[in-house]
Amino acid sequence: MGFCEGLVYLFFNKCLSARAAAKQLCIHPRTAQRWVKRYFEDPESIFEIKKKTGRPRILGDDHEQFVVNFIDKRFLRV
């Protein structure tokens, strides 16, 4: 069970406040409050796995493959 599922369980089944549930799950109370708000707006939304956004990778797959091959050839020789 993940944090979101645990929060929903504690909030609805154990009748804890978002703050009390957050304390038991060791997450920030504001995070729990935001998740509860999202749950009321769209119950399925907090369980969806979303693609993380952020800064794109600096090196591409070609660079990564080059480094892996370099290390394999140079340091893993037996």
PyMOL commands that place a pseudoatom at each C-alpha (Angstrom):
pseudoatom trace, name=CA, resn=MET, resi=1, chain=A, elem=C, hetatm=0, pos=[0.000, 0.000, 0.000]
pseudoatom trace, name=CA, resn=GLY, resi=2, chain=A, elem=C, hetatm=0, pos=[1.412, 3.370, -1.006]
pseudoatom trace, name=CA, resn=PHE, resi=3, chain=A, elem=C, hetatm=0, pos=[1.171, 6.661, 0.804]
pseudoatom trace, name=CA, resn=CYS, resi=4, chain=A, elem=C, hetatm=0, pos=[-1.935, 7.773, -1.125]
pseudoatom trace, name=CA, resn=GLU, resi=5, chain=A, elem=C, hetatm=0, pos=[-3.789, 4.541, -0.434]
pseudoatom trace, name=CA, resn=GLY, resi=6, chain=A, elem=C, hetatm=0, pos=[-2.758, 4.667, 3.220]
pseudoatom trace, name=CA, resn=LEU, resi=7, chain=A, elem=C, hetatm=0, pos=[-3.927, 8.241, 3.514]
pseudoatom trace, name=CA, resn=VAL, resi=8, chain=A, elem=C, hetatm=0, pos=[-7.326, 7.449, 2.000]
pseudoatom trace, name=CA, resn=TYR, resi=9, chain=A, elem=C, hetatm=0, pos=[-7.673, 4.417, 4.298]
pseudoatom trace, name=CA, resn=LEU, resi=10, chain=A, elem=C, hetatm=0, pos=[-6.823, 6.372, 7.451]
pseudoatom trace, name=CA, resn=PHE, resi=11, chain=A, elem=C, hetatm=0, pos=[-8.913, 9.377, 6.433]
pseudoatom trace, name=CA, resn=PHE, resi=12, chain=A, elem=C, hetatm=0, pos=[-12.105, 7.503, 5.526]
pseudoatom trace, name=CA, resn=ASN, resi=13, chain=A, elem=C, hetatm=0, pos=[-11.983, 4.167, 7.383]
pseudoatom trace, name=CA, resn=LYS, resi=14, chain=A, elem=C, hetatm=0, pos=[-10.301, 5.275, 10.600]
pseudoatom trace, name=CA, resn=CYS, resi=15, chain=A, elem=C, hetatm=0, pos=[-11.892, 8.755, 10.519]
pseudoatom trace, name=CA, resn=LEU, resi=16, chain=A, elem=C, hetatm=0, pos=[-8.594, 10.535, 11.089]
pseudoatom trace, name=CA, resn=SER, resi=17, chain=A, elem=C, hetatm=0, pos=[-7.989, 14.077, 9.973]
pseudoatom trace, name=CA, resn=ALA, resi=18, chain=A, elem=C, hetatm=0, pos=[-5.568, 14.652, 7.133]
pseudoatom trace, name=CA, resn=ARG, resi=19, chain=A, elem=C, hetatm=0, pos=[-3.064, 16.017, 9.657]
pseudoatom trace, name=CA, resn=ALA, resi=20, chain=A, elem=C, hetatm=0, pos=[-3.331, 12.966, 11.942]
pseudoatom trace, name=CA, resn=ALA, resi=21, chain=A, elem=C, hetatm=0, pos=[-3.082, 10.572, 9.004]
pseudoatom trace, name=CA, resn=ALA, resi=22, chain=A, elem=C, hetatm=0, pos=[-0.028, 12.466, 7.719]
pseudoatom trace, name=CA, resn=LYS, resi=23, chain=A, elem=C, hetatm=0, pos=[1.642, 12.113, 11.097]
pseudoatom trace, name=CA, resn=GLN, resi=24, chain=A, elem=C, hetatm=0, pos=[1.144, 8.334, 11.041]
pseudoatom trace, name=CA, resn=LEU, resi=25, chain=A, elem=C, hetatm=0, pos=[2.450, 8.088, 7.481]
pseudoatom trace, name=CA, resn=CYS, resi=26, chain=A, elem=C, hetatm=0, pos=[5.405, 10.435, 8.178]
pseudoatom trace, name=CA, resn=ILE, resi=27, chain=A, elem=C, hetatm=0, pos=[4.471, 12.834, 5.400]
pseudoatom trace, name=CA, resn=HIS, resi=28, chain=A, elem=C, hetatm=0, pos=[4.015, 16.591, 5.594]
pseudoatom trace, name=CA, resn=PRO, resi=29, chain=A, elem=C, hetatm=0, pos=[0.498, 17.592, 6.720]
pseudoatom trace, name=CA, resn=ARG, resi=30, chain=A, elem=C, hetatm=0, pos=[0.095, 19.995, 3.798]
pseudoatom trace, name=CA, resn=THR, resi=31, chain=A, elem=C, hetatm=0, pos=[0.844, 17.159, 1.372]
pseudoatom trace, name=CA, resn=ALA, resi=32, chain=A, elem=C, hetatm=0, pos=[-1.878, 15.055, 2.990]
pseudoatom trace, name=CA, resn=GLN, resi=33, chain=A, elem=C, hetatm=0, pos=[-4.341, 17.940, 2.841]
pseudoatom trace, name=CA, resn=ARG, resi=34, chain=A, elem=C, hetatm=0, pos=[-3.571, 18.467, -0.854]
pseudoatom trace, name=CA, resn=TRP, resi=35, chain=A, elem=C, hetatm=0, pos=[-4.064, 14.744, -1.588]
pseudoatom trace, name=CA, resn=VAL, resi=36, chain=A, elem=C, hetatm=0, pos=[-7.405, 14.697, 0.257]
pseudoatom trace, name=CA, resn=LYS, resi=37, chain=A, elem=C, hetatm=0, pos=[-8.545, 17.765, -1.690]
pseudoatom trace, name=CA, resn=ARG, resi=38, chain=A, elem=C, hetatm=0, pos=[-7.562, 16.085, -4.976]
pseudoatom trace, name=CA, resn=TYR, resi=39, chain=A, elem=C, hetatm=0, pos=[-9.373, 12.920, -3.889]
pseudoatom trace, name=CA, resn=PHE, resi=40, chain=A, elem=C, hetatm=0, pos=[-12.603, 14.860, -3.343]
pseudoatom trace, name=CA, resn=GLU, resi=41, chain=A, elem=C, hetatm=0, pos=[-12.253, 16.538, -6.750]
pseudoatom trace, name=CA, resn=ASP, resi=42, chain=A, elem=C, hetatm=0, pos=[-11.479, 13.303, -8.638]
pseudoatom trace, name=CA, resn=PRO, resi=43, chain=A, elem=C, hetatm=0, pos=[-11.153, 10.066, -6.618]
pseudoatom trace, name=CA, resn=GLU, resi=44, chain=A, elem=C, hetatm=0, pos=[-9.046, 8.271, -9.236]
pseudoatom trace, name=CA, resn=SER, resi=45, chain=A, elem=C, hetatm=0, pos=[-6.609, 11.131, -9.819]
pseudoatom trace, name=CA, resn=ILE, resi=46, chain=A, elem=C, hetatm=0, pos=[-4.337, 10.513, -6.826]
pseudoatom trace, name=CA, resn=PHE, resi=47, chain=A, elem=C, hetatm=0, pos=[-3.813, 6.860, -7.750]
pseudoatom trace, name=CA, resn=GLU, resi=48, chain=A, elem=C, hetatm=0, pos=[-2.688, 7.565, -11.315]
pseudoatom trace, name=CA, resn=ILE, resi=49, chain=A, elem=C, hetatm=0, pos=[1.003, 7.224, -12.005]
pseudoatom trace, name=CA, resn=LYS, resi=50, chain=A, elem=C, hetatm=0, pos=[2.074, 10.330, -13.828]
pseudoatom trace, name=CA, resn=LYS, resi=51, chain=A, elem=C, hetatm=0, pos=[5.159, 10.795, -15.926]
pseudoatom trace, name=CA, resn=LYS, resi=52, chain=A, elem=C, hetatm=0, pos=[7.591, 12.979, -14.057]
pseudoatom trace, name=CA, resn=THR, resi=53, chain=A, elem=C, hetatm=0, pos=[8.536, 16.209, -15.689]
pseudoatom trace, name=CA, resn=GLY, resi=54, chain=A, elem=C, hetatm=0, pos=[11.691, 18.118, -15.226]
pseudoatom trace, name=CA, resn=ARG, resi=55, chain=A, elem=C, hetatm=0, pos=[14.947, 18.951, -16.815]
pseudoatom trace, name=CA, resn=PRO, resi=56, chain=A, elem=C, hetatm=0, pos=[15.759, 16.791, -19.832]
pseudoatom trace, name=CA, resn=ARG, resi=57, chain=A, elem=C, hetatm=0, pos=[18.822, 14.597, -19.718]
pseudoatom trace, name=CA, resn=ILE, resi=58, chain=A, elem=C, hetatm=0, pos=[22.045, 16.291, -20.739]
pseudoatom trace, name=CA, resn=LEU, resi=59, chain=A, elem=C, hetatm=0, pos=[23.550, 13.195, -22.312]
pseudoatom trace, name=CA, resn=GLY, resi=60, chain=A, elem=C, hetatm=0, pos=[21.658, 11.071, -24.773]
pseudoatom trace, name=CA, resn=ASP, resi=61, chain=A, elem=C, hetatm=0, pos=[21.507, 7.313, -25.151]
pseudoatom trace, name=CA, resn=ASP, resi=62, chain=A, elem=C, hetatm=0, pos=[24.518, 7.376, -27.501]
pseudoatom trace, name=CA, resn=HIS, resi=63, chain=A, elem=C, hetatm=0, pos=[26.671, 8.982, -24.824]
pseudoatom trace, name=CA, resn=GLU, resi=64, chain=A, elem=C, hetatm=0, pos=[25.472, 6.546, -22.190]
pseudoatom trace, name=CA, resn=GLN, resi=65, chain=A, elem=C, hetatm=0, pos=[26.245, 3.561, -24.395]
pseudoatom trace, name=CA, resn=PHE, resi=66, chain=A, elem=C, hetatm=0, pos=[29.716, 4.957, -25.159]
pseudoatom trace, name=CA, resn=VAL, resi=67, chain=A, elem=C, hetatm=0, pos=[30.514, 5.296, -21.449]
pseudoatom trace, name=CA, resn=VAL, resi=68, chain=A, elem=C, hetatm=0, pos=[29.241, 1.792, -20.680]
pseudoatom trace, name=CA, resn=ASN, resi=69, chain=A, elem=C, hetatm=0, pos=[31.318, 0.294, -23.498]
pseudoatom trace, name=CA, resn=PHE, resi=70, chain=A, elem=C, hetatm=0, pos=[34.380, 2.307, -22.447]
pseudoatom trace, name=CA, resn=ILE, resi=71, chain=A, elem=C, hetatm=0, pos=[34.150, 1.045, -18.870]
pseudoatom trace, name=CA, resn=ASP, resi=72, chain=A, elem=C, hetatm=0, pos=[33.530, -2.528, -20.006]
pseudoatom trace, name=CA, resn=LYS, resi=73, chain=A, elem=C, hetatm=0, pos=[36.575, -2.499, -22.288]
pseudoatom trace, name=CA, resn=ARG, resi=74, chain=A, elem=C, hetatm=0, pos=[38.892, -0.633, -19.963]
pseudoatom trace, name=CA, resn=PHE, resi=75, chain=A, elem=C, hetatm=0, pos=[38.134, -1.859, -16.462]
pseudoatom trace, name=CA, resn=LEU, resi=76, chain=A, elem=C, hetatm=0, pos=[36.298, -5.143, -16.746]
pseudoatom trace, name=CA, resn=ARG, resi=77, chain=A, elem=C, hetatm=0, pos=[38.932, -7.015, -18.727]
pseudoatom trace, name=CA, resn=VAL, resi=78, chain=A, elem=C, hetatm=0, pos=[39.863, -10.303, -17.156]
for i in range(1, 78): cmd.bond("trace and resi %d" % i, "trace and resi %d" % (i + 1))
show_as sticks, trace
zoom trace
